[in-house]
Amino acid sequence: MRRSGFCAGIVAVMFSAFAGFSTAEAQCTASGAPASCNLSGSVSMTAGRVVLVQMSAGSTALAAPTPADFDAGFNATTGPTLTVSANAAWTLHVRASTALWTATNTSLGAPARTTKPAADLKWSTSSGGTFTALTTSDVTLVTGSATASSATTLFFQTLYGWTLDTPGNYSLAVVLTLTSP
């Protein structure tokens, strides 16, 4: 019994919704048997540019340097995978949020280096590719055309110097900007 009352309520709502339509703009009349009547109408929409970037991880723990890394002057870390979806051409930019790393002391008598430049972190889209030093200006990381999914993995090289990089906790915010001209 409850079900039929519910259905009657839906029918009443549907009828009141359709009762508000006016026949002043379009009308169709047919008579005779069989009767048929067609009305033409149209719909329209505006689709703007839609871009989306997703990152596999919000932060990356860089590999701690070993003596061999200090001797080589750097070590390598695989960063996050960035996936872009867009309905138009797009460009993904990368930059450091500040010119210097944030440094926190971890050893008595050996203060962390507060002047470690952002350029001590280099990035590439290939593990064996050319690495580019981070700056505080947007640099093109990757570009593309309309796509459901375009994935790019970031690779990092962190530069180290025996006499410069003292013990400490270091961090640097990296900013990614997705644009569609």
Secondary structure, DSSP 8 states (H G I E B T S, - for coil): -HHHHHHHHHHHHHHHHHHT--SSS------SSS----------------EEEEES-S--------HHHHHHTEEEEEEEEEEEEESS-EEEEEEESSSB-EEE--STTS---TT-BGGGEEEESSTTS--EE--SS-EEEEEE-SEEEEEEEEEEEEE--TTT--SSEEE--EEEEEE--
